Amino acid sequence: MDAKCLCKGISDEKMARIKSGLPDEQTTSYLSEFFAVFADNTRLRILYFLSQSEFCVADLASLVGMQQSAVSHQLKTLRLHRLVKYRREGTTIYYSLDDEHVQQVFAIALEHINEGLRP
């Protein structure tokens, strides 16, 4: 049984228009996967460092305080979700954030969290 709202806030037409704008199931699934990648402290620290500069795996491992193989594993996950990219210079691979959108998402999320931490 559908419950009918008794408040006078939103018309049926407005509800239909808002509902029609909902992304499809596949898109919301991708969005869910995108945000799930951020649910790991190591990946967040890597994203923070990459928001400051590009780094090779050895430098990232030193910054994060982990073995290179563990950092490489996290970078693979971040690459698969198009959050980081790499470029090769000789035998060295340098990682950076994939694009400005990733920088913005990370910066806005960090700003939001920091707002809640201020007295």
GUVO-512058 format. One record per residue: residue number from 0; residue in one letter; x, y, z of N, C-alpha, C, CB in turn. Coordinates in steps of 0.02 Angstrom, whole numbers. Glycine has a CB too. Layout:
N
<seq NUM&type A&neast X&nnorth Y&nup Z&caeast X&canorth Y&caup Z&ceast X&cnorth Y&cup Z&cbeast X&cbnorth Y&cbup Z> .
...
END
This chain:
119
<seq 0&type M&neast 42&nnorth -59&nup 0&caeast 0&canorth 0&caup 0&ceast 44&cnorth 62&cup 0&cbeast -48&cbnorth 0&cbup 61> .
<seq 1&type D&neast 32&nnorth 108&nup -46&caeast 70&canorth 170&caup -49&ceast 43&cnorth 219&cup 1&cbeast 68&cbnorth 200&cbup -120> .
<seq 2&type A&neast 87&nnorth 247&nup 41&caeast 67&canorth 298&caup 89&ceast 65&cnorth 365&cup 53&cbeast 116&cbnorth 300&cbup 150> .
<seq 3&type K&neast 14&nnorth 402&nup 64&caeast 7&canorth 468&caup 34&ceast 28&cnorth 520&cup 84&cbeast -67&cbnorth 480&cbup 10> .
<seq 4&type C&neast 73&nnorth 564&nup 63&caeast 98&canorth 616&caup 106&ceast 43&cnorth 668&cup 118&cbeast 161&cbnorth 650&cbup 76> .
<seq 5&type L&neast 35&nnorth 688&nup 179&caeast -17&canorth 736&caup 196&ceast 10&cnorth 808&cup 201&cbeast -49&cbnorth 717&cbup 262> .
<seq 6&type C&neast 76&nnorth 816&nup 193&caeast 104&canorth 884&caup 195&ceast 88&cnorth 920&cup 130&cbeast 181&cbnorth 882&cbup 208> .
<seq 7&type K&neast 98&nnorth 984&nup 129&caeast 81&canorth 1024&caup 70&ceast 144&cnorth 1045&cup 32&cbeast 41&cbnorth 1085&cbup 90> .
<seq 8&type G&neast 199&nnorth 1008&nup 40&caeast 263&canorth 1030&caup 13&ceast 274&cnorth 1020&cup -61&cbeast 316&cbnorth 996&cbup 48> .
<seq 9&type I&neast 266&nnorth 960&nup -86&caeast 286&canorth 946&caup -154&ceast 228&cnorth 918&cup -194&cbeast 345&cbnorth 897&cbup -155> .
<seq 10&type S&neast 217&nnorth 947&nup -253&caeast 162&canorth 923&caup -295&ceast 181&cnorth 857&cup -328&cbeast 144&cbnorth 976&cbup -349> .
<seq 11&type D&neast 131&nnorth 821&nup -352&caeast 143&canorth 758&caup -387&ceast 185&cnorth 770&cup -450&cbeast 77&cbnorth 725&cbup -406> .
<seq 12&type E&neast 174&nnorth 826&nup -483&caeast 212&canorth 842&caup -543&ceast 286&cnorth 852&cup -527&cbeast 183&cbnorth 905&cbup -577> .
<seq 13&type K&neast 299&nnorth 888&nup -473&caeast 368&canorth 900&caup -453&ceast 401&cnorth 834&cup -433&cbeast 371&cbnorth 951&cbup -395> .
<seq 14&type M&neast 365&nnorth 792&nup -397&caeast 392&canorth 727&caup -377&ceast 410&cnorth 686&cup -439&cbeast 341&cbnorth 689&cbup -333> .
<seq 15&type A&neast 366&nnorth 687&nup -489&caeast 378&canorth 649&caup -550&ceast 439&cnorth 676&cup -587&cbeast 316&cbnorth 651&cbup -596> .
<seq 16&type R&neast 446&nnorth 742&nup -590&caeast 503&canorth 773&caup -625&ceast 568&cnorth 756&cup -589&cbeast 494&cbnorth 849&cbup -628> .
<seq 17&type I&neast 568&nnorth 759&nup -523&caeast 628&canorth 742&caup -485&ceast 646&cnorth 669&cup -494&cbeast 618&cbnorth 758&cbup -410> .
<seq 18&type K&neast 596&nnorth 626&nup -490&caeast 608&canorth 554&caup -496&ceast 634&cnorth 537&cup -566&cbeast 544&cbnorth 515&cbup -482> .
<seq 19&type S&neast 610&nnorth 572&nup -617&caeast 631&canorth 557&caup -686&ceast 705&cnorth 576&cup -697&cbeast 588&cbnorth 595&cbup -736> .
<seq 20&type G&neast 732&nnorth 618&nup -654&caeast 802&canorth 638&caup -660&ceast 851&cnorth 590&cup -627&cbeast 812&cbnorth 706&cbup -631> .
<seq 21&type L&neast 824&nnorth 541&nup -591&caeast 867&canorth 492&caup -557&ceast 907&cnorth 453&cup -608&cbeast 825&cbnorth 444&cbup -513> .
<seq 22&type P&neast 974&nnorth 450&nup -599&caeast 1014&canorth 410&caup -645&ceast 992&cnorth 337&cup -645&cbeast 1089&cbnorth 414&cbup -627> .
<seq 23&type D&neast 1004&nnorth 302&nup -701&caeast 983&canorth 232&caup -706&ceast 1023&cnorth 188&cup -658&cbeast 992&cbnorth 207&cbup -778> .
<seq 24&type E&neast 1002&nnorth 126&nup -651&caeast 1031&canorth 79&caup -603&ceast 1105&cnorth 68&cup -615&cbeast 994&cbnorth 13&cbup -607> .
<seq 25&type Q&neast 1126&nnorth 63&nup -677&caeast 1197&canorth 52&caup -692&ceast 1239&cnorth 112&cup -671&cbeast 1206&cbnorth 38&cbup -768> .
<seq 26&type T&neast 1214&nnorth 172&nup -684&caeast 1250&canorth 233&caup -665&ceast 1256&cnorth 238&cup -589&cbeast 1215&cbnorth 295&cbup -693> .
<seq 27&type T&neast 1202&nnorth 225&nup -552&caeast 1206&canorth 228&caup -479&ceast 1252&cnorth 174&cup -452&cbeast 1136&cbnorth 223&cbup -448> .
<seq 28&type S&neast 1255&nnorth 117&nup -486&caeast 1301&canorth 64&caup -466&ceast 1373&cnorth 87&cup -474&cbeast 1288&cbnorth 0&cbup -507> .
<seq 29&type Y&neast 1388&nnorth 119&nup -531&caeast 1456&canorth 146&caup -542&ceast 1472&cnorth 199&cup -490&cbeast 1461&cbnorth 175&cbup -613> .
<seq 30&type L&neast 1424&nnorth 241&nup -474&caeast 1434&canorth 293&caup -425&ceast 1449&cnorth 263&cup -356&cbeast 1372&cbnorth 338&cbup -421> .
<seq 31&type S&neast 1413&nnorth 210&nup -339&caeast 1425&canorth 175&caup -277&ceast 1496&cnorth 147&cup -274&cbeast 1374&cbnorth 119&cbup -267> .
<seq 32&type E&neast 1518&nnorth 116&nup -329&caeast 1586&canorth 89&caup -333&ceast 1638&cnorth 145&cup -327&cbeast 1596&cbnorth 50&cbup -398> .
<seq 33&type F&neast 1624&nnorth 201&nup -359&caeast 1669&canorth 258&caup -357&ceast 1681&cnorth 281&cup -285&cbeast 1641&cbnorth 317&cbup -399> .
<seq 34&type F&neast 1626&nnorth 290&nup -248&caeast 1633&canorth 313&caup -179&ceast 1662&cnorth 259&cup -133&cbeast 1566&cbnorth 336&cbup -152> .
<seq 35&type A&neast 1651&nnorth 196&nup -149&caeast 1678&canorth 141&caup -108&ceast 1755&cnorth 141&cup -110&cbeast 1652&cbnorth 74&cbup -133> .
<seq 36&type V&neast 1783&nnorth 163&nup -165&caeast 1856&canorth 166&caup -171&ceast 1885&cnorth 214&cup -119&cbeast 1877&cbnorth 188&cbup -242> .
<seq 37&type F&neast 1848&nnorth 264&nup -100&caeast 1871&canorth 313&caup -50&ceast 1867&cnorth 286&cup 21&cbeast 1830&cbnorth 377&cbup -56> .
<seq 38&type A&neast 1839&nnorth 227&nup 30&caeast 1829&canorth 199&caup 97&ceast 1889&cnorth 160&cup 122&cbeast 1767&cbnorth 154&cbup 97> .
<seq 39&type D&neast 1948&nnorth 183&nup 105&caeast 2009&canorth 149&caup 126&ceast 2061&cnorth 202&cup 144&cbeast 2036&cbnorth 101&cbup 70> .
<seq 40&type N&neast 2087&nnorth 200&nup 206&caeast 2133&canorth 251&caup 229&ceast 2197&cnorth 255&cup 187&cbeast 2152&cbnorth 238&cbup 301> .
<seq 41&type T&neast 2223&nnorth 198&nup 167&caeast 2284&canorth 198&caup 126&ceast 2271&cnorth 232&cup 59&cbeast 2309&cbnorth 126&cbup 115> .
<seq 42&type R&neast 2217&nnorth 215&nup 26&caeast 2202&canorth 247&caup -38&ceast 2190&cnorth 322&cup -29&cbeast 2140&cbnorth 215&cbup -70> .
<seq 43&type L&neast 2159&nnorth 342&nup 25&caeast 2149&canorth 414&caup 38&ceast 2215&cnorth 450&cup 48&cbeast 2104&cbnorth 424&cbup 98> .
<seq 44&type R&neast 2261&nnorth 419&nup 83&caeast 2326&canorth 450&caup 93&ceast 2363&cnorth 456&cup 26&cbeast 2369&cbnorth 410&cbup 144> .
<seq 45&type I&neast 2359&nnorth 404&nup -14&caeast 2390&canorth 406&caup -81&ceast 2358&cnorth 462&cup -122&cbeast 2383&cbnorth 338&cbup -117> .
<seq 46&type L&neast 2292&nnorth 467&nup -121&caeast 2259&canorth 520&caup -158&ceast 2280&cnorth 589&cup -133&cbeast 2183&cbnorth 512&cbup -153> .
<seq 47&type Y&neast 2287&nnorth 595&nup -67&caeast 2310&canorth 659&caup -40&ceast 2379&cnorth 677&cup -69&cbeast 2313&cbnorth 657&cbup 37> .
<seq 48&type F&neast 2426&nnorth 631&nup -64&caeast 2493&canorth 645&caup -89&ceast 2492&cnorth 662&cup -163&cbeast 2540&cbnorth 586&cbup -76> .
<seq 49&type L&neast 2452&nnorth 625&nup -201&caeast 2448&canorth 637&caup -273&ceast 2412&cnorth 703&cup -289&cbeast 2413&cbnorth 579&cbup -308> .
<seq 50&type S&neast 2372&nnorth 727&nup -242&caeast 2340&canorth 792&caup -252&ceast 2391&cnorth 849&cup -245&cbeast 2282&cbnorth 802&cbup -202> .
<seq 51&type Q&neast 2449&nnorth 833&nup -216&caeast 2502&canorth 883&caup -207&ceast 2553&cnorth 882&cup -263&cbeast 2536&cbnorth 871&cbup -141> .
<seq 52&type S&neast 2566&nnorth 822&nup -290&caeast 2617&canorth 815&caup -342&ceast 2614&cnorth 744&cup -371&cbeast 2688&cbnorth 828&cbup -313> .
<seq 53&type E&neast 2647&nnorth 734&nup -427&caeast 2653&canorth 666&caup -453&ceast 2711&cnorth 632&cup -417&cbeast 2663&cbnorth 665&cbup -530> .
<seq 54&type F&neast 2706&nnorth 565&nup -410&caeast 2758&canorth 527&caup -375&ceast 2768&cnorth 460&cup -409&cbeast 2740&cbnorth 518&cbup -301> .
<seq 55&type C&neast 2828&nnorth 432&nup -400&caeast 2840&canorth 363&caup -420&ceast 2818&cnorth 319&cup -361&cbeast 2916&cbnorth 351&cbup -438> .
<seq 56&type V&neast 2814&nnorth 254&nup -373&caeast 2791&canorth 207&caup -321&ceast 2837&cnorth 209&cup -260&cbeast 2787&cbnorth 136&cbup -349> .
<seq 57&type A&neast 2902&nnorth 212&nup -272&caeast 2950&canorth 212&caup -216&ceast 2939&cnorth 272&cup -170&cbeast 3022&cbnorth 212&cbup -242> .
<seq 58&type D&neast 2929&nnorth 330&nup -199&caeast 2917&canorth 390&caup -159&ceast 2850&cnorth 386&cup -122&cbeast 2918&cbnorth 453&cbup -202> .
<seq 59&type L&neast 2798&nnorth 361&nup -157&caeast 2734&canorth 352&caup -124&ceast 2739&cnorth 303&cup -66&cbeast 2681&cbnorth 328&cbup -174> .
<seq 60&type A&neast 2775&nnorth 248&nup -77&caeast 2784&canorth 198&caup -24&ceast 2817&cnorth 229&cup 37&cbeast 2825&cbnorth 138&cbup -49> .
<seq 61&type S&neast 2867&nnorth 270&nup 25&caeast 2901&canorth 305&caup 80&ceast 2854&cnorth 352&cup 116&cbeast 2962&cbnorth 343&cbup 53> .
<seq 62&type L&neast 2815&nnorth 390&nup 78&caeast 2768&canorth 438&caup 109&ceast 2714&cnorth 402&cup 149&cbeast 2735&cbnorth 480&cbup 55> .
<seq 63&type V&neast 2688&nnorth 347&nup 122&caeast 2634&canorth 311&caup 155&ceast 2660&cnorth 265&cup 210&cbeast 2595&cbnorth 270&cbup 103> .
<seq 64&type G&neast 2723&nnorth 246&nup 206&caeast 2753&canorth 202&caup 255&ceast 2734&cnorth 129&cup 244&cbeast 2731&cbnorth 223&cbup 324> .
<seq 65&type M&neast 2732&nnorth 109&nup 181&caeast 2714&canorth 41&caup 163&ceast 2763&cnorth 14&cup 112&cbeast 2642&cbnorth 38&cbup 136> .
<seq 66&type Q&neast 2760&nnorth -52&nup 101&caeast 2801&canorth -83&caup 50&ceast 2777&cnorth -61&cup -19&cbeast 2798&cbnorth -161&cbup 56> .
<seq 67&type Q&neast 2823&nnorth -59&nup -67&caeast 2805&canorth -39&caup -135&ceast 2752&cnorth -84&cup -165&cbeast 2867&cbnorth -40&cbup -179> .
<seq 68&type S&neast 2755&nnorth -149&nup -150&caeast 2705&canorth -195&caup -179&ceast 2635&cnorth -179&cup -154&cbeast 2723&cbnorth -268&cbup -162> .
<seq 69&type A&neast 2629&nnorth -160&nup -90&caeast 2563&canorth -142&caup -62&ceast 2537&cnorth -78&cup -93&cbeast 2568&cbnorth -135&cbup 14> .
<seq 70&type V&neast 2582&nnorth -30&nup -103&caeast 2562&canorth 33&caup -134&ceast 2543&cnorth 21&cup -207&cbeast 2619&cbnorth 85&cbup -130> .
<seq 71&type S&neast 2580&nnorth -21&nup -242&caeast 2564&canorth -38&caup -311&ceast 2494&cnorth -69&cup -316&cbeast 2616&cbnorth -86&cbup -340> .
<seq 72&type H&neast 2478&nnorth -111&nup -268&caeast 2412&canorth -143&caup -268&ceast 2357&cnorth -90&cup -260&cbeast 2407&cbnorth -194&cbup -210> .
<seq 73&type Q&neast 2367&nnorth -42&nup -216&caeast 2318&canorth 12&caup -207&ceast 2314&cnorth 56&cup -269&cbeast 2336&cbnorth 55&cbup -145> .
<seq 74&type L&neast 2371&nnorth 70&nup -300&caeast 2371&canorth 110&caup -361&ceast 2333&cnorth 75&cup -417&cbeast 2443&cbnorth 124&cbup -383> .
<seq 75&type K&neast 2338&nnorth 9&nup -420&caeast 2301&canorth -28&caup -471&ceast 2226&cnorth -18&cup -462&cbeast 2319&cbnorth -104&cbup -468> .
<seq 76&type T&neast 2203&nnorth -22&nup -399&caeast 2132&canorth -10&caup -385&ceast 2113&cnorth 61&cup -405&cbeast 2117&cbnorth -21&cbup -310> .
<seq 77&type L&neast 2154&nnorth 109&nup -387&caeast 2139&canorth 179&caup -405&ceast 2139&cnorth 190&cup -480&cbeast 2189&cbnorth 226&cbup -371> .
<seq 78&type R&neast 2184&nnorth 155&nup -516&caeast 2185&canorth 160&caup -589&ceast 2123&cnorth 130&cup -620&cbeast 2248&cbnorth 125&cbup -617> .
<seq 79&type L&neast 2103&nnorth 72&nup -595&caeast 2043&canorth 38&caup -622&ceast 1981&cnorth 81&cup -616&cbeast 2032&cbnorth -29&cbup -587> .
<seq 80&type H&neast 1979&nnorth 123&nup -565&caeast 1922&canorth 167&caup -554&ceast 1934&cnorth 238&cup -582&cbeast 1905&cbnorth 172&cbup -480> .
<seq 81&type R&neast 1987&nnorth 244&nup -622&caeast 2004&canorth 306&caup -657&ceast 2014&cnorth 365&cup -610&cbeast 1949&cbnorth 323&cbup -706> .
<seq 82&type L&neast 2043&nnorth 351&nup -552&caeast 2059&canorth 404&caup -505&ceast 2131&cnorth 427&cup -512&cbeast 2046&cbnorth 382&cbup -434> .
<seq 83&type V&neast 2174&nnorth 382&nup -535&caeast 2244&canorth 400&caup -548&ceast 2263&cnorth 377&cup -618&cbeast 2291&cbnorth 370&cbup -495> .
<seq 84&type K&neast 2315&nnorth 409&nup -644&caeast 2343&canorth 389&caup -708&ceast 2419&cnorth 386&cup -699&cbeast 2323&cbnorth 440&cbup -766> .
<seq 85&type Y&neast 2453&nnorth 360&nup -750&caeast 2525&canorth 357&caup -745&ceast 2557&cnorth 377&cup -811&cbeast 2548&cbnorth 287&cbup -724> .
<seq 86&type R&neast 2620&nnorth 394&nup -805&caeast 2660&canorth 407&caup -865&ceast 2728&cnorth 376&cup -852&cbeast 2667&cbnorth 485&cbup -879> .
<seq 87&type R&neast 2758&nnorth 353&nup -906&caeast 2823&canorth 320&caup -902&ceast 2877&cnorth 369&cup -925&cbeast 2825&cbnorth 254&cbup -944> .
<seq 88&type E&neast 2930&nnorth 372&nup -886&caeast 2989&canorth 412&caup -905&ceast 3049&cnorth 366&cup -897&cbeast 2996&cbnorth 478&cbup -861> .
<seq 89&type G&neast 3072&nnorth 339&nup -953&caeast 3125&canorth 289&caup -950&ceast 3098&cnorth 226&cup -917&cbeast 3187&cbnorth 315&cbup -911> .
<seq 90&type T&neast 3130&nnorth 206&nup -863&caeast 3106&canorth 146&caup -826&ceast 3063&cnorth 164&cup -767&cbeast 3166&cbnorth 105&cbup -803> .
<seq 91&type T&neast 3053&nnorth 228&nup -755&caeast 3014&canorth 250&caup -697&ceast 2943&cnorth 268&cup -718&cbeast 3048&cbnorth 311&cbup -663> .
<seq 92&type I&neast 2895&nnorth 247&nup -677&caeast 2825&canorth 263&caup -688&ceast 2804&cnorth 314&cup -635&cbeast 2779&cbnorth 199&cbup -686> .
<seq 93&type Y&neast 2775&nnorth 369&nup -658&caeast 2751&canorth 421&caup -614&ceast 2675&cnorth 421&cup -613&cbeast 2778&cbnorth 490&cbup -635> .
<seq 94&type Y&neast 2647&nnorth 427&nup -553&caeast 2574&canorth 427&caup -544&ceast 2551&cnorth 497&cup -527&cbeast 2553&cbnorth 377&cbup -490> .
<seq 95&type S&neast 2491&nnorth 513&nup -550&caeast 2458&canorth 577&caup -534&ceast 2383&cnorth 565&cup -533&cbeast 2478&cbnorth 633&cbup -585> .
<seq 96&type L&neast 2346&nnorth 614&nup -508&caeast 2273&canorth 609&caup -510&ceast 2251&cnorth 609&cup -583&cbeast 2239&cbnorth 668&cbup -471> .
<seq 97&type D&neast 2198&nnorth 573&nup -597&caeast 2176&canorth 563&caup -667&ceast 2155&cnorth 629&cup -700&cbeast 2118&cbnorth 515&cbup -669> .
<seq 98&type D&neast 2118&nnorth 671&nup -665&caeast 2098&canorth 734&caup -694&ceast 2076&cnorth 782&cup -639&cbeast 2041&cbnorth 724&cbup -745> .
<seq 99&type E&neast 2055&nnorth 841&nup -660&caeast 2035&canorth 893&caup -612&ceast 1975&cnorth 873&cup -571&cbeast 2020&cbnorth 958&cbup -649> .
<seq 100&type H&neast 1930&nnorth 831&nup -598&caeast 1872&canorth 809&caup -560&ceast 1892&cnorth 772&cup -497&cbeast 1826&cbnorth 765&cbup -604> .
<seq 101&type V&neast 1942&nnorth 729&nup -503&caeast 1965&canorth 691&caup -445&ceast 1993&cnorth 738&cup -393&cbeast 2019&cbnorth 638&cbup -466> .
<seq 102&type Q&neast 2032&nnorth 787&nup -416&caeast 2060&canorth 838&caup -370&ceast 2003&cnorth 874&cup -334&cbeast 2103&cbnorth 889&cbup -409> .
<seq 103&type Q&neast 1951&nnorth 893&nup -371&caeast 1895&canorth 930&caup -341&ceast 1856&cnorth 887&cup -292&cbeast 1849&cbnorth 954&cbup -396> .
<seq 104&type V&neast 1841&nnorth 825&nup -310&caeast 1804&canorth 781&caup -264&ceast 1843&cnorth 773&cup -199&cbeast 1791&cbnorth 712&cbup -297> .
<seq 105&type F&neast 1908&nnorth 760&nup -205&caeast 1949&canorth 750&caup -145&ceast 1951&cnorth 814&cup -104&cbeast 2020&cbnorth 728&cbup -165> .
<seq 106&type A&neast 1963&nnorth 871&nup -135&caeast 1969&canorth 934&caup -99&ceast 1904&cnorth 953&cup -65&cbeast 1990&cbnorth 990&cbup -147> .
<seq 107&type I&neast 1848&nnorth 944&nup -99&caeast 1783&canorth 961&caup -69&ceast 1767&cnorth 915&cup -10&cbeast 1727&cbnorth 956&cbup -122> .
<seq 108&type A&neast 1781&nnorth 850&nup -18&caeast 1769&canorth 803&caup 37&ceast 1812&cnorth 820&cup 97&cbeast 1783&cbnorth 731&cbup 14> .
<seq 109&type L&neast 1876&nnorth 837&nup 85&caeast 1921&canorth 855&caup 140&ceast 1897&cnorth 919&cup 174&cbeast 1992&cbnorth 864&cbup 114> .
<seq 110&type E&neast 1876&nnorth 967&nup 135&caeast 1850&canorth 1030&caup 163&ceast 1788&cnorth 1016&cup 205&cbeast 1833&cbnorth 1080&cbup 106> .
<seq 111&type H&neast 1744&nnorth 973&nup 181&caeast 1683&canorth 957&caup 218&ceast 1700&cnorth 924&cup 285&cbeast 1638&cbnorth 910&cbup 176> .
<seq 112&type I&neast 1747&nnorth 877&nup 285&caeast 1767&canorth 844&caup 346&ceast 1799&cnorth 893&cup 394&cbeast 1815&cbnorth 786&cbup 331> .
<seq 113&type N&neast 1842&nnorth 936&nup 369&caeast 1877&canorth 985&caup 411&ceast 1828&cnorth 1035&cup 442&cbeast 1929&cbnorth 1022&cbup 371> .
<seq 114&type E&neast 1773&nnorth 1051&nup 408&caeast 1722&canorth 1095&caup 437&ceast 1694&cnorth 1065&cup 501&cbeast 1666&cbnorth 1108&cbup 387> .
<seq 115&type G&neast 1682&nnorth 1001&nup 500&caeast 1653&canorth 967&caup 558&ceast 1702&cnorth 959&cup 615&cbeast 1627&cbnorth 900&cbup 539> .
<seq 116&type L&neast 1767&nnorth 966&nup 602&caeast 1817&canorth 958&caup 654&ceast 1833&cnorth 1023&cup 690&cbeast 1880&cbnorth 930&cbup 624> .
<seq 117&type R&neast 1811&nnorth 1078&nup 663&caeast 1824&canorth 1143&caup 694&ceast 1776&cnorth 1155&cup 752&cbeast 1819&cbnorth 1201&cbup 642> .
<seq 118&type P&neast 1802&nnorth 1184&nup 806&caeast 1757&canorth 1198&caup 864&ceast 1707&cnorth 1253&cup 849&cbeast 1798&cbnorth 1217&cbup 925> .
END
